[in-house]
């Protein structure tokens, strides 16, 4: 089986035996990291499912954007699974919503302090909050961040940092796949030529073209399936290995025999 066929074949078992969709999941105290990792992996599963639908409908460029998002989750999963004893990475990950909220409010404060605020004032509009209100809220959030053991100036986790710290191959995958896929996420001009069909053999598409939204680059399929084979399958290997081998007391919440069978099947595919 190639990567595409294998992914479609293994997905139902992963959903049933590892993600345990539509079943209660009990998290033991001290193993909150497993809750986050399994949830991240469930999101990865949905991204793969959506990407398959997009590829089947001739939208490989859009599927590549989802493959890039799945790689984000892959780096996060590796980052959390390689945590320190004090679970500092888990704490930092769980603090991300506060950090994001802080910088959202900082941007809103800057907006109100600039031309937007001046225009609103000139037009007589009165917002439900002021710059002072935002500053107070920012200070409150910074206090919450510091209470969790981080500097109030801490920044959001970068994808590159996550990749570097996920495992020994993390940055290699980041360099090989992530940057190129980002061109499609951010609509780099070079990624948009696929939609332009020349009107004739002599006229360059920069001068005249026919817009064709039904076109797609079939060569991207191989890259997309490679990215998911890395992110989806390797994440499954890592999580299952922890449950089955490294933290065997967690097996009680799973069908351990099915997990081992699934793990061996995946390892046989990736090592062939």
Steps between C-alpha positions, in 0.01 A plus 500: 500500500616853430466774763159616379353150505654417836375818665143430387531139616635573850286804586191309622709295745680808629168675553356199682791375711724802565280809468200301629247723331159522672626319811570642848870572557618497861819697577691405816638777719854580393433394142331816376755505219329194351173695477672773299693258280197285415293811423772636273514165324122493457528837326775357281267213407228744392751701297600185313137410437431849363814493284391170344166655404675802349738283296211286375336822380807631317609756760854389578624850577243537777574148627866597533401781736329241722808277483702795627255548787527131586877541517448779756318248717770241438766735636281585800443133578872426484573808709261387775607135494863606553414714802714539810414331830345824628276518192619851417407455134146399589470808722629723221259341251206547737600865548484573125134619506592767758803607299292517180230701677758744634644577156152526351421770756837668438410524130156637584659760729740604224208523257302727733809710569558553127310630200202270553438646845537853367248435220251344742531802728459746213182321388359500851508124544544379855629147552411287802865499611783752516878481471509513879259204523723298268813590694336382822396172339850451359648553846258244646596242239872568554448434872333167416790409271754582772298296752553200272877550521567683173627846420225746410693564178493134392410454134287236334670174408644515150463209259875491445563468874242223527657317206851527643390371840251237385765237424831457316330501159257783570700779341584281199129455428440870563770596250395242241124557500369783713650801324396386155144430617490846659507652149152359446376602845611861445411515129854557379473628143679191367228275644220674307615438142313168495170690465617694192455332161676668204264636236740382228856373457651844438347713776658475848252457785633822652335682209181299452355177632182303562418437864443128561411403857465133402872456438726340757861382512484120509866484604405650837314182596822312561634776726172519694495126559866509605426776751208310649698175502753681718271708720202266541678165511802608704274672753306176531822303551620737771171514690438125477854422612449711812171326584614145423865505605612807694191551721347150498256582783315714241414183306199446725313772308570341161478176311875444533508203262335702224738790564803272472362341185440844350845622606672203337302553180604866483864421577503238224373761254735784593804270515439317173 
